[in-house]
Amino acid sequence: MVAPELGRAGHLMRTPASKLTAALATVGSHLAFYAKALAYIPITLVHYWRHIVRQIAEISFGSATLLAAGGTVGVVFAMSFVSGAQVGLEGFRGLDLVGLSPLSGAVSGLVNTRELAPVVAGIALAAKVGTGFTAQLGAMRISEEIDALETMSINSVPFLVTTRIIAMVITVIPLYLVGLFAAYVSTRVVVVNLNNQSAGIYDYWFDLMLPTQDVFLSLAKAVIIAIVVTLIHCYYGYYASGGPEGVGRAAGRALRTSIVMIMVTDILLTFAFWGVYMELPGLAGAT
């Protein structure tokens, strides 16, 4: 009687350790794949630039028309416009309760630029582009196309993964600027045109709280988030298994992981760019 109980207790003690070991192995596999894909960037730019151009076209406009939201441009613009309108509605309402509604322009300059626009762009890219990457690579994996590339002495990582990373970095810059512009416009329309706020006061606080440096830092944040999203989705697609059902599971896991990492990356980059104790831009000029 004693031996079975001891064996069962030993098994219970080993289970957490086994889970921890498996988790660490998974993290190591992710990091090794990411490092390998990023290290191949110089080789990919030289040998596979045609595939990069093709990926840029697919990411930007897709296979359908722009009016039908077939491309990422329409998705990013629509999501940024709606989120910017929410900033205008809730920001004006909250500030108006304490008699500070003229500061709505400051909220737009700070919130849209530093936090909301990069996160919205990252989520749009994960949902529209990232899941497509996972499905494409997963379909190639289960149909043994990736193995066929390896047998033809074609390194599949730069050919399939690094090309997508470079294309995403190039594409996200104009896409993000379009989304940021949409957020600015929608917030201003809601505050000035719908809530009858003074346009001059709104523009004054908006310009005061939006230094040029913040726009570039916000763009850098969007680019880094786009790289993180691409790496995660390509990893899950590259190592998909279990047939079509396995590809679907991989896409779901990739989307969940990328959304969590978008938020974590956003917080870390906010601390890195603006510090834990942030200073409001233009505060000296306002006083």
Backbone as CSV, one residue per row, in Angstrom:
resi,resn,N_x,N_y,N_z,CA_x,CA_y,CA_z,C_x,C_y,C_z
1,MET,0.814,-1.212,0.000,0.000,0.000,0.000,0.845,1.257,0.000
2,VAL,1.997,1.163,0.671,2.822,2.357,0.786,3.465,2.711,-0.551
3,ALA,3.923,1.710,-1.289,4.632,1.965,-2.547,3.765,2.690,-3.575
4,PRO,2.501,2.245,-3.788,1.675,2.990,-4.746,1.442,4.433,-4.332
5,GLU,1.238,4.664,-3.016,1.015,6.034,-2.560,2.256,6.894,-2.788
6,LEU,3.435,6.337,-2.523,4.660,7.091,-2.760,4.851,7.385,-4.241
7,GLY,4.513,6.388,-5.087,4.627,6.614,-6.530,3.692,7.700,-7.000
8,ARG,2.449,7.694,-6.446,1.487,8.720,-6.831,1.950,10.096,-6.357
9,ALA,2.491,10.184,-5.170,2.995,11.463,-4.660,4.173,11.961,-5.492
10,GLY,5.051,11.022,-5.870,6.177,11.426,-6.722,5.717,11.924,-8.075
11,HIS,4.664,11.284,-8.620,4.132,11.737,-9.912,3.550,13.143,-9.800
12,LEU,2.825,13.420,-8.705,2.256,14.751,-8.510,3.332,15.811,-8.361
13,MET,4.448,15.423,-7.734,5.541,16.382,-7.572,6.273,16.628,-8.884
14,ARG,6.331,15.586,-9.733,7.030,15.748,-11.001,6.209,16.526,-12.025
15,THR,4.890,16.527,-11.887,4.037,17.159,-12.895,4.307,18.654,-13.041
16,PRO,4.346,19.456,-11.963,4.668,20.880,-12.143,6.039,21.104,-12.779
17,ALA,7.019,20.279,-12.373,8.352,20.428,-12.957,8.328,20.108,-14.448
18,SER,7.566,19.089,-14.830,7.479,18.728,-16.245,6.806,19.842,-17.046
19,LYS,5.761,20.432,-16.479,5.079,21.539,-17.160,6.005,22.733,-17.312
20,LEU,6.769,23.011,-16.266,7.707,24.125,-16.346,8.773,23.864,-17.391
21,THR,9.284,22.643,-17.432,10.291,22.300,-18.434,9.735,22.429,-19.848
22,ALA,8.506,21.959,-20.042,7.883,22.067,-21.362,7.661,23.520,-21.753
23,ALA,7.256,24.348,-20.780,7.040,25.761,-21.070,8.345,26.451,-21.455
24,LEU,9.418,26.145,-20.731,10.711,26.739,-21.054,11.212,26.271,-22.417
25,ALA,10.963,25.009,-22.744,11.361,24.503,-24.062,10.592,25.202,-25.172
26,THR,9.316,25.468,-24.939,8.508,26.184,-25.939,9.006,27.606,-26.135
27,VAL,9.298,28.276,-25.030,9.830,29.644,-25.133,11.158,29.647,-25.882
28,GLY,12.022,28.670,-25.566,13.298,28.585,-26.275,13.131,28.325,-27.753
29,SER,12.146,27.491,-28.108,11.879,27.226,-29.521,11.421,28.491,-30.233
30,HIS,10.547,29.256,-29.581,10.098,30.530,-30.160,11.281,31.467,-30.381
31,LEU,12.086,31.666,-29.353,13.183,32.626,-29.446,14.202,32.204,-30.501
32,ALA,14.501,30.913,-30.578,15.452,30.434,-31.591,14.914,30.676,-32.998
33,PHE,13.624,30.430,-33.189,13.016,30.666,-34.503,13.043,32.149,-34.853
34,TYR,12.728,33.007,-33.890,12.723,34.448,-34.143,14.125,34.948,-34.493
35,ALA,15.114,34.490,-33.736,16.490,34.923,-34.000,16.956,34.472,-35.378
36,LYS,16.601,33.253,-35.753,16.991,32.745,-37.057,16.341,33.548,-38.181
37,ALA,15.048,33.832,-38.030,14.339,34.580,-39.072,14.893,35.993,-39.227
38,LEU,15.215,36.652,-38.124,15.755,38.012,-38.201,17.189,38.019,-38.729
39,ALA,17.949,36.973,-38.433,19.344,36.920,-38.891,19.437,36.773,-40.402
40,TYR,18.402,36.265,-41.038,18.417,36.059,-42.484,17.986,37.300,-43.270
41,ILE,17.783,38.420,-42.621,17.308,39.616,-43.327,18.268,40.068,-44.433
42,PRO,19.576,40.171,-44.195,20.471,40.594,-45.298,20.432,39.661,-46.507
43,ILE,20.439,38.353,-46.251,20.391,37.395,-47.360,19.068,37.495,-48.116
44,THR,17.993,37.674,-47.387,16.672,37.749,-48.020,16.551,38.983,-48.899
45,LEU,17.090,40.112,-48.464,17.014,41.331,-49.269,17.743,41.169,-50.601
46,VAL,18.776,40.361,-50.623,19.550,40.182,-51.848,18.919,39.156,-52.778
47,HIS,18.486,38.026,-52.218,18.087,36.896,-53.047,16.578,36.802,-53.288
48,TYR,15.780,37.327,-52.394,14.333,37.101,-52.501,13.555,38.415,-52.551
49,TRP,14.112,39.448,-53.140,13.430,40.738,-53.138,12.143,40.714,-53.965
50,ARG,12.081,39.868,-54.988,10.840,39.770,-55.771,9.693,39.230,-54.913
51,HIS,9.992,38.275,-54.075,8.958,37.738,-53.194,8.541,38.772,-52.144
52,ILE,9.471,39.626,-51.739,9.122,40.696,-50.803,8.136,41.658,-51.449
53,VAL,8.377,42.015,-52.703,7.461,42.914,-53.418,6.074,42.299,-53.524
54,ARG,6.013,41.011,-53.825,4.714,40.336,-53.930,3.996,40.320,-52.585
55,GLN,4.724,40.101,-51.510,4.117,40.104,-50.184,3.606,41.496,-49.814
56,ILE,4.336,42.529,-50.213,3.885,43.890,-49.935,2.545,44.166,-50.602
57,ALA,2.402,43.736,-51.843,1.136,43.934,-52.555,-0.002,43.177,-51.887
58,GLU,0.257,41.951,-51.458,-0.788,41.160,-50.816,-1.184,41.744,-49.462
59,ILE,-0.212,42.228,-48.705,-0.517,42.797,-47.399,-1.324,44.081,-47.542
60,SER,-0.952,44.923,-48.487,-1.572,46.243,-48.596,-2.992,46.170,-49.131
61,PHE,-3.172,45.489,-50.259,-4.462,45.534,-50.944,-5.160,44.184,-51.015
62,GLY,-4.488,43.107,-50.759,-5.124,41.806,-50.785,-5.537,41.402,-52.181
63,SER,-6.386,40.396,-52.244,-6.846,39.901,-53.530,-8.160,40.517,-53.954
64,ALA,-8.854,41.192,-53.041,-10.120,41.841,-53.382,-9.906,43.329,-53.556
65,THR,-10.978,44.058,-53.790,-10.864,45.492,-54.019,-10.782,46.225,-52.687
66,LEU,-10.239,47.424,-52.736,-10.095,48.226,-51.525,-11.454,48.644,-50.983
67,LEU,-12.403,48.929,-51.866,-13.730,49.344,-51.421,-14.449,48.233,-50.672
68,ALA,-14.123,46.993,-50.974,-14.729,45.861,-50.278,-13.925,45.465,-49.048
69,ALA,-13.014,46.340,-48.646,-12.157,46.081,-47.469,-11.337,44.816,-47.664
70,GLY,-10.952,44.557,-48.913,-10.149,43.374,-49.169,-8.717,43.543,-48.718
71,GLY,-8.247,44.786,-48.600,-6.877,45.011,-48.196,-6.783,45.507,-46.775
72,THR,-5.558,45.494,-46.280,-5.336,45.932,-44.901,-5.524,47.431,-44.751
73,VAL,-5.373,48.183,-45.837,-5.548,49.635,-45.762,-6.940,49.974,-45.242
74,GLY,-7.956,49.351,-45.837,-9.325,49.635,-45.414,-9.592,49.207,-43.986
75,VAL,-9.028,48.080,-43.574,-9.258,47.586,-42.216,-8.629,48.514,-41.192
76,VAL,-7.374,48.892,-41.409,-6.684,49.786,-40.471,-7.368,51.137,-40.413
77,PHE,-7.762,51.674,-41.576,-8.427,52.973,-41.596,-9.741,52.912,-40.822
78,ALA,-10.554,51.893,-41.076,-11.862,51.805,-40.425,-11.727,51.640,-38.913
79,MET,-10.843,50.744,-38.479,-10.678,50.519,-37.045,-10.123,51.750,-36.347
80,SER,-9.171,52.431,-36.972,-8.596,53.641,-36.370,-9.617,54.761,-36.321
81,PHE,-10.439,54.881,-37.361,-11.455,55.942,-37.383,-12.468,55.738,-36.263
82,VAL,-12.912,54.506,-36.087,-13.902,54.223,-35.042,-13.299,54.410,-33.655
83,SER,-12.086,53.939,-33.446,-11.454,54.098,-32.132,-11.173,55.564,-31.827
84,GLY,-10.781,56.337,-32.841,-10.592,57.767,-32.633,-11.884,58.469,-32.281
85,ALA,-12.979,58.041,-32.899,-14.281,58.624,-32.553,-14.644,58.320,-31.101
86,GLN,-14.318,57.113,-30.632,-14.569,56.766,-29.235,-13.761,57.639,-28.285
87,VAL,-12.510,57.930,-28.661,-11.698,58.834,-27.839,-12.351,60.203,-27.754
88,GLY,-12.862,60.686,-28.887,-13.537,61.985,-28.879,-14.791,61.986,-28.027
89,LEU,-15.614,60.943,-28.158,-16.865,60.877,-27.399,-16.620,60.782,-25.904
90,GLU,-15.830,59.784,-25.500,-15.610,59.549,-24.075,-14.689,60.585,-23.465
91,GLY,-13.682,61.023,-24.237,-12.782,62.050,-23.714,-13.502,63.364,-23.459
92,PHE,-14.304,63.799,-24.415,-15.040,65.052,-24.230,-16.046,64.933,-23.093
93,ARG,-16.750,63.803,-23.036,-17.757,63.633,-21.988,-17.127,63.632,-20.606
94,GLY,-16.029,62.905,-20.451,-15.379,62.851,-19.150,-14.799,64.189,-18.722
95,LEU,-14.144,64.886,-19.644,-13.579,66.186,-19.308,-14.655,67.230,-19.057
96,ASP,-15.775,67.118,-19.780,-16.848,68.097,-19.603,-17.480,67.989,-18.220
97,LEU,-17.453,66.814,-17.619,-18.023,66.634,-16.285,-17.272,67.454,-15.236
98,VAL,-15.989,67.684,-15.465,-15.185,68.454,-14.502,-14.835,69.835,-15.054
99,GLY,-15.507,70.236,-16.124,-15.292,71.571,-16.670,-14.003,71.748,-17.437
100,LEU,-13.438,70.656,-17.959,-12.175,70.731,-18.690,-12.329,70.279,-20.141
101,SER,-13.488,70.464,-20.719,-13.718,70.030,-22.097,-12.776,70.668,-23.117
102,PRO,-12.251,71.898,-22.886,-11.280,72.422,-23.862,-10.017,71.581,-24.010
103,LEU,-9.741,70.680,-23.034,-8.544,69.849,-23.116,-8.741,68.608,-23.981
104,SER,-9.861,68.521,-24.682,-10.106,67.359,-25.530,-9.045,67.211,-26.614
105,GLY,-8.547,68.317,-27.118,-7.482,68.258,-28.112,-6.211,67.650,-27.555
106,ALA,-5.920,67.923,-26.286,-4.741,67.337,-25.651,-4.890,65.821,-25.521
107,VAL,-6.106,65.371,-25.199,-6.356,63.936,-25.089,-6.117,63.247,-26.432
108,SER,-6.574,63.886,-27.508,-6.374,63.309,-28.838,-4.890,63.210,-29.169
109,GLY,-4.145,64.268,-28.909,-2.725,64.258,-29.226,-1.943,63.236,-28.431
110,LEU,-2.329,63.017,-27.172,-1.597,62.086,-26.322,-2.064,60.644,-26.502
111,VAL,-3.366,60.422,-26.355,-3.895,59.055,-26.334,-3.788,58.401,-27.701
112,ASN,-4.241,59.095,-28.750,-4.182,58.507,-30.082,-2.756,58.190,-30.500
113,THR,-1.838,59.108,-30.211,-0.472,58.954,-30.700,0.308,57.917,-29.909
114,ARG,0.248,58.013,-28.606,1.131,57.178,-27.788,0.593,55.768,-27.552
115,GLU,-0.718,55.611,-27.456,-1.242,54.322,-27.038,-2.233,53.706,-28.019
116,LEU,-3.280,54.432,-28.352,-4.395,53.802,-29.056,-4.054,53.401,-30.482
117,ALA,-3.473,54.299,-31.248,-3.210,53.998,-32.660,-2.251,52.827,-32.847
118,PRO,-1.139,52.725,-32.112,-0.281,51.541,-32.290,-0.968,50.235,-31.929
119,VAL,-1.770,50.242,-30.857,-2.451,49.018,-30.450,-3.504,48.615,-31.483
120,VAL,-4.280,49.580,-31.965,-5.306,49.274,-32.958,-4.674,48.748,-34.241
121,ALA,-3.588,49.375,-34.674,-2.900,48.896,-35.875,-2.359,47.487,-35.674
122,GLY,-1.802,47.206,-34.495,-1.284,45.872,-34.221,-2.374,44.815,-34.234
123,ILE,-3.525,45.116,-33.613,-4.629,44.157,-33.606,-5.168,43.942,-35.017
124,ALA,-5.276,45.024,-35.800,-5.743,44.891,-37.180,-4.793,44.032,-38.002
125,LEU,-3.498,44.235,-37.819,-2.521,43.431,-38.560,-2.563,41.968,-38.126
126,ALA,-2.744,41.734,-36.832,-2.815,40.351,-36.355,-4.035,39.635,-36.913
127,ALA,-5.185,40.325,-36.911,-6.421,39.695,-37.365,-6.478,39.547,-38.878
128,LYS,-5.961,40.538,-39.601,-6.093,40.525,-41.059,-4.905,39.865,-41.741
129,VAL,-3.701,40.218,-41.340,-2.502,39.740,-42.021,-1.893,38.537,-41.305
130,GLY,-1.773,38.618,-39.982,-1.114,37.558,-39.238,-1.791,36.210,-39.389
131,THR,-3.117,36.167,-39.278,-3.825,34.900,-39.440,-3.660,34.358,-40.854
132,GLY,-3.558,35.258,-41.833,-3.289,34.808,-43.201,-1.933,34.154,-43.317
133,PHE,-0.923,34.735,-42.652,0.405,34.120,-42.645,0.356,32.722,-42.024
134,THR,-0.336,32.605,-40.900,-0.424,31.300,-40.237,-1.103,30.274,-41.135
135,ALA,-2.195,30.679,-41.778,-2.912,29.749,-42.646,-2.074,29.349,-43.857
136,GLN,-1.375,30.317,-44.452,-0.555,30.012,-45.629,0.574,29.047,-45.287
137,LEU,1.326,29.378,-44.256,2.445,28.521,-43.889,1.972,27.179,-43.344
138,GLY,0.858,27.192,-42.608,0.325,25.936,-42.101,-0.124,25.010,-43.224
139,ALA,-0.786,25.585,-44.237,-1.199,24.777,-45.383,0.010,24.209,-46.122
140,MET,1.070,25.004,-46.235,2.282,24.515,-46.877,2.947,23.419,-46.043
141,ARG,2.872,23.542,-44.733,3.491,22.525,-43.872,2.757,21.193,-43.966
142,ILE,1.427,21.201,-43.882,0.703,19.934,-43.875,0.675,19.290,-45.266
143,SER,0.852,20.104,-46.316,0.931,19.528,-47.667,2.364,19.199,-48.078
144,GLU,3.297,19.347,-47.134,4.706,18.996,-47.316,5.411,19.874,-48.353
145,GLU,4.874,21.060,-48.603,5.548,21.977,-49.519,6.829,22.529,-48.904
146,ILE,6.813,22.761,-47.594,8.025,23.256,-46.926,9.122,22.202,-46.983
147,ASP,8.752,20.954,-46.778,9.738,19.869,-46.898,10.279,19.770,-48.319
148,ALA,9.412,20.029,-49.287,9.860,19.992,-50.680,10.877,21.099,-50.959
149,LEU,10.662,22.284,-50.368,11.639,23.357,-50.537,12.995,22.956,-49.958
150,GLU,12.962,22.326,-48.798,14.217,21.909,-48.168,14.943,20.870,-49.017
151,THR,14.190,19.949,-49.626,14.831,18.940,-50.473,15.444,19.556,-51.730
152,MET,14.928,20.720,-52.156,15.496,21.428,-53.307,16.598,22.397,-52.892
153,SER,17.092,22.253,-51.663,18.178,23.095,-51.116,17.788,24.562,-51.035
154,ILE,16.506,24.833,-50.809,16.023,26.193,-50.571,15.725,26.323,-49.088
155,ASN,16.424,27.215,-48.447,16.195,27.434,-47.024,14.812,28.055,-46.841
156,SER,13.932,27.322,-46.198,12.538,27.754,-46.116,12.327,28.941,-45.189
157,VAL,13.183,29.126,-44.192,12.967,30.214,-43.233,13.114,31.584,-43.904
158,PRO,14.216,31.895,-44.588,14.272,33.206,-45.262,13.269,33.324,-46.402
159,PHE,13.024,32.232,-47.113,12.139,32.277,-48.264,10.689,32.517,-47.862
160,LEU,10.266,31.930,-46.746,8.859,32.013,-46.356,8.600,32.979,-45.200
161,VAL,9.543,33.081,-44.277,9.299,33.851,-43.057,9.924,35.239,-43.133
162,THR,11.210,35.298,-43.447,11.897,36.584,-43.442,11.345,37.525,-44.513
163,THR,10.926,36.981,-45.648,10.304,37.830,-46.673,9.052,38.489,-46.128
164,ARG,8.285,37.778,-45.338,7.065,38.348,-44.757,7.379,39.391,-43.698
165,ILE,8.454,39.176,-42.954,8.849,40.171,-41.950,9.225,41.488,-42.622
166,ILE,10.064,41.416,-43.649,10.499,42.630,-44.340,9.321,43.320,-45.007
167,ALA,8.450,42.537,-45.636,7.277,43.129,-46.279,6.370,43.819,-45.268
168,MET,6.207,43.213,-44.099,5.380,43.821,-43.068,5.978,45.132,-42.570
169,VAL,7.289,45.171,-42.377,7.941,46.395,-41.905,7.776,47.524,-42.920
170,ILE,7.962,47.195,-44.192,7.820,48.224,-45.230,6.374,48.684,-45.347
171,THR,5.450,47.760,-45.234,4.040,48.084,-45.436,3.432,48.811,-44.255
172,VAL,3.868,48.503,-43.041,3.207,49.050,-41.870,3.419,50.554,-41.744
173,ILE,4.473,51.104,-42.346,4.727,52.540,-42.204,3.620,53.371,-42.843
174,PRO,3.312,53.205,-44.151,2.190,53.974,-44.700,0.849,53.563,-44.115
175,LEU,0.670,52.264,-43.820,-0.591,51.821,-43.229,-0.832,52.506,-41.890
176,TYR,0.213,52.567,-41.080,0.040,53.166,-39.760,-0.224,54.666,-39.852
177,LEU,0.458,55.330,-40.745,0.234,56.772,-40.899,-1.194,57.052,-41.361
178,VAL,-1.729,56.193,-42.228,-3.128,56.335,-42.641,-4.052,56.155,-41.442
179,GLY,-3.783,55.129,-40.625,-4.607,54.906,-39.449,-4.505,56.027,-38.437
180,LEU,-3.311,56.554,-38.224,-3.131,57.651,-37.277,-3.869,58.890,-37.755
181,PHE,-3.802,59.177,-39.048,-4.542,60.299,-39.613,-6.047,60.115,-39.418
182,ALA,-6.539,58.900,-39.628,-7.966,58.632,-39.450,-8.389,58.852,-38.003
183,ALA,-7.547,58.445,-37.054,-7.868,58.643,-35.641,-7.917,60.133,-35.295
184,TYR,-6.956,60.910,-35.801,-6.953,62.345,-35.544,-8.212,63.009,-36.115
185,VAL,-8.544,62.657,-37.352,-9.688,63.290,-38.014,-10.986,62.950,-37.293
186,SER,-11.188,61.678,-36.965,-12.448,61.286,-36.326,-12.601,61.922,-34.951
187,THR,-11.524,62.003,-34.176,-11.612,62.646,-32.865,-11.969,64.116,-32.997
188,ARG,-11.357,64.789,-33.958,-11.655,66.211,-34.154,-13.091,66.421,-34.620
189,VAL,-13.572,65.571,-35.516,-14.948,65.701,-35.997,-15.935,65.536,-34.842
190,VAL,-15.702,64.558,-33.989,-16.614,64.311,-32.872,-16.603,65.474,-31.886
191,VAL,-15.416,65.975,-31.547,-15.315,67.020,-30.533,-15.767,68.372,-31.085
192,VAL,-15.303,68.736,-32.266,-15.571,70.075,-32.805,-16.935,70.150,-33.474
193,ASN,-17.232,69.203,-34.345,-18.456,69.291,-35.131,-19.682,68.752,-34.409
194,LEU,-19.539,67.691,-33.642,-20.691,67.112,-32.963,-20.944,67.706,-31.590
195,ASN,-19.871,68.054,-30.868,-20.029,68.609,-29.521,-19.816,70.109,-29.462
196,ASN,-19.643,70.730,-30.622,-19.564,72.197,-30.723,-18.443,72.797,-29.879
197,GLN,-17.325,72.090,-29.799,-16.146,72.644,-29.141,-15.476,73.640,-30.077
198,SER,-14.848,74.652,-29.515,-14.147,75.638,-30.336,-12.998,74.983,-31.098
199,ALA,-12.979,75.185,-32.407,-11.922,74.593,-33.228,-10.561,75.171,-32.871
200,GLY,-10.517,76.460,-32.575,-9.242,77.082,-32.222,-8.663,76.531,-30.938
201,ILE,-9.508,76.355,-29.908,-9.035,75.807,-28.637,-8.596,74.360,-28.809
202,TYR,-9.401,73.603,-29.566,-9.042,72.202,-29.807,-7.691,72.106,-30.502
203,ASP,-7.486,72.866,-31.560,-6.229,72.799,-32.309,-5.056,73.286,-31.473
204,TYR,-5.290,74.263,-30.599,-4.203,74.766,-29.761,-3.681,73.661,-28.840
205,TRP,-4.595,72.997,-28.125,-4.169,71.956,-27.199,-3.646,70.729,-27.940
206,PHE,-4.219,70.451,-29.095,-3.746,69.319,-29.885,-2.303,69.538,-30.336
207,ASP,-2.011,70.715,-30.879,-0.653,71.017,-31.329,0.317,71.079,-30.154
208,LEU,-0.167,71.572,-29.021,0.702,71.710,-27.859,1.138,70.351,-27.320
209,MET,0.243,69.382,-27.361,0.518,68.065,-26.802,0.999,67.048,-27.845
210,LEU,1.336,67.513,-29.036,1.783,66.580,-30.073,3.092,67.053,-30.682
211,PRO,4.212,66.833,-30.005,5.506,67.146,-30.617,5.830,66.160,-31.735
212,THR,6.670,66.603,-32.654,7.040,65.745,-33.785,7.712,64.460,-33.324
213,GLN,8.457,64.539,-32.245,9.149,63.359,-31.728,8.171,62.247,-31.375
214,ASP,7.007,62.606,-30.839,6.026,61.595,-30.461,5.507,60.824,-31.668
215,VAL,5.368,61.497,-32.789,4.888,60.820,-33.999,5.891,59.769,-34.448
216,PHE,7.168,60.105,-34.436,8.190,59.146,-34.842,8.296,57.986,-33.849
217,LEU,8.197,58.282,-32.551,8.235,57.217,-31.559,7.006,56.320,-31.680
218,SER,5.864,56.908,-31.967,4.655,56.117,-32.174,4.790,55.211,-33.395
219,LEU,5.397,55.736,-34.455,5.638,54.918,-35.645,6.611,53.783,-35.343
220,ALA,7.661,54.072,-34.567,8.602,53.018,-34.179,7.908,51.939,-33.356
221,LYS,7.000,52.348,-32.478,6.239,51.371,-31.697,5.387,50.494,-32.604
222,ALA,4.744,51.090,-33.597,3.914,50.312,-34.525,4.754,49.321,-35.323
223,VAL,5.948,49.733,-35.746,6.824,48.833,-36.512,7.267,47.645,-35.656
224,ILE,7.652,47.908,-34.418,8.094,46.826,-33.533,6.943,45.864,-33.251
225,ILE,5.756,46.406,-33.006,4.592,45.551,-32.778,4.294,44.708,-34.010
226,ALA,4.428,45.290,-35.201,4.190,44.538,-36.438,5.190,43.394,-36.581
227,ILE,6.439,43.616,-36.212,7.444,42.547,-36.272,7.088,41.431,-35.305
228,VAL,6.677,41.792,-34.095,6.289,40.781,-33.102,5.117,39.957,-33.611
229,VAL,4.119,40.622,-34.174,2.943,39.912,-34.699,3.344,38.954,-35.820
230,THR,4.186,39.413,-36.729,4.601,38.569,-37.851,5.381,37.356,-37.382
231,LEU,6.301,37.546,-36.459,7.092,36.428,-35.955,6.213,35.378,-35.285
232,ILE,5.277,35.820,-34.472,4.417,34.868,-33.759,3.567,34.064,-34.729
233,HIS,2.934,34.739,-35.672,2.037,34.043,-36.587,2.821,33.131,-37.543
234,CYS,3.974,33.563,-37.976,4.780,32.701,-38.846,5.275,31.477,-38.093
235,TYR,5.603,31.613,-36.824,6.061,30.463,-36.042,4.969,29.403,-35.966
236,TYR,3.770,29.818,-35.603,2.695,28.841,-35.457,2.319,28.223,-36.798
237,GLY,2.385,28.983,-37.878,2.103,28.404,-39.182,3.200,27.476,-39.656
238,TYR,4.451,27.848,-39.397,5.598,27.062,-39.849,5.634,25.694,-39.179
239,TYR,5.235,25.628,-37.916,5.278,24.380,-37.172,3.890,23.775,-36.965
240,ALA,2.938,24.126,-37.806,1.590,23.556,-37.689,1.617,22.062,-38.003
241,SER,0.704,21.345,-37.396,0.597,19.903,-37.637,-0.838,19.474,-37.355
242,GLY,-1.163,18.261,-37.817,-2.492,17.736,-37.529,-3.516,17.998,-38.601
243,GLY,-3.074,18.250,-39.825,-4.015,18.436,-40.924,-4.705,19.796,-40.881
244,PRO,-5.790,19.955,-41.639,-6.509,21.244,-41.674,-6.982,21.692,-40.297
245,GLU,-7.411,20.739,-39.474,-7.838,21.103,-38.123,-6.677,21.677,-37.324
246,GLY,-5.490,21.121,-37.513,-4.314,21.631,-36.823,-3.950,23.033,-37.256
247,VAL,-4.159,23.342,-38.535,-3.900,24.705,-39.020,-4.860,25.687,-38.365
248,GLY,-6.130,25.280,-38.225,-7.092,26.147,-37.543,-6.720,26.385,-36.098
249,ARG,-6.288,25.335,-35.400,-5.853,25.517,-34.012,-4.629,26.417,-33.938
250,ALA,-3.706,26.253,-34.874,-2.507,27.088,-34.881,-2.869,28.553,-35.090
251,ALA,-3.819,28.830,-35.976,-4.235,30.219,-36.212,-4.861,30.822,-34.962
252,GLY,-5.677,30.028,-34.251,-6.273,30.534,-33.019,-5.239,30.804,-31.942
253,ARG,-4.296,29.885,-31.778,-3.235,30.095,-30.778,-2.375,31.300,-31.127
254,ALA,-2.071,31.451,-32.413,-1.245,32.583,-32.833,-1.947,33.897,-32.562
255,LEU,-3.248,33.962,-32.839,-3.986,35.199,-32.622,-4.062,35.539,-31.139
256,ARG,-4.326,34.540,-30.309,-4.367,34.806,-28.866,-3.012,35.270,-28.345
257,THR,-1.963,34.581,-28.772,-0.619,34.952,-28.311,-0.233,36.339,-28.788
258,SER,-0.529,36.659,-30.038,-0.129,37.957,-30.577,-0.874,39.103,-29.898
259,ILE,-2.163,38.910,-29.578,-2.914,39.974,-28.907,-2.327,40.249,-27.524
260,VAL,-1.990,39.178,-26.798,-1.366,39.374,-25.485,-0.022,40.078,-25.626
261,MET,0.785,39.650,-26.590,2.103,40.238,-26.770,2.021,41.667,-27.293
262,ILE,0.967,42.007,-28.027,0.778,43.397,-28.456,0.658,44.302,-27.241
263,MET,-0.150,43.889,-26.282,-0.342,44.712,-25.082,0.935,44.779,-24.244
264,VAL,1.620,43.636,-24.090,2.864,43.627,-23.316,3.921,44.501,-23.995
265,THR,4.059,44.350,-25.306,5.041,45.156,-26.040,4.707,46.633,-25.971
266,ASP,3.434,46.961,-26.052,3.019,48.364,-25.976,3.403,48.986,-24.641
267,ILE,3.168,48.264,-23.565,3.508,48.794,-22.243,5.021,48.979,-22.104
268,LEU,5.774,47.966,-22.511,7.233,48.050,-22.386,7.805,49.185,-23.230
269,LEU,7.295,49.363,-24.442,7.791,50.430,-25.303,7.372,51.803,-24.782
270,THR,6.213,51.895,-24.174,5.805,53.166,-23.566,6.769,53.563,-22.459
271,PHE,7.134,52.600,-21.612,8.114,52.886,-20.553,9.471,53.251,-21.152
272,ALA,9.863,52.558,-22.233,11.172,52.810,-22.831,11.228,54.172,-23.518
273,PHE,10.163,54.578,-24.187,10.168,55.823,-24.957,9.852,57.050,-24.109
274,TRP,8.902,56.917,-23.185,8.440,58.094,-22.442,8.666,57.997,-20.947
275,GLY,9.197,56.876,-20.482,9.515,56.744,-19.065,8.315,56.334,-18.232
276,VAL,8.602,55.894,-17.012,7.532,55.503,-16.094,6.779,56.733,-15.601
277,TYR,7.510,57.788,-15.302,6.899,59.042,-14.875,6.957,60.009,-16.055
278,MET,5.873,60.054,-16.805,5.865,60.815,-18.055,5.671,62.303,-17.782
279,GLU,6.265,63.092,-18.645,6.066,64.534,-18.623,5.214,64.930,-19.825
280,LEU,4.241,65.778,-19.590,3.377,66.215,-20.669,4.134,67.148,-21.591
281,PRO,4.138,66.877,-22.902,4.829,67.774,-23.830,4.107,69.115,-23.903
282,GLY,4.898,70.186,-24.028,4.317,71.508,-24.143,3.811,72.096,-22.858
283,LEU,4.074,71.430,-21.712,3.546,71.929,-20.449,4.187,73.244,-20.064
284,ALA,5.478,73.391,-20.353,6.146,74.653,-20.043,5.563,75.797,-20.879
285,GLY,5.275,75.492,-22.153,4.686,76.507,-22.998,3.297,76.900,-22.556
286,ALA,2.555,75.912,-21.984,1.187,76.226,-21.553,1.187,77.082,-20.313
287,THR,2.215,76.950,-19.459,2.252,77.731,-18.257,2.932,79.074,-18.490
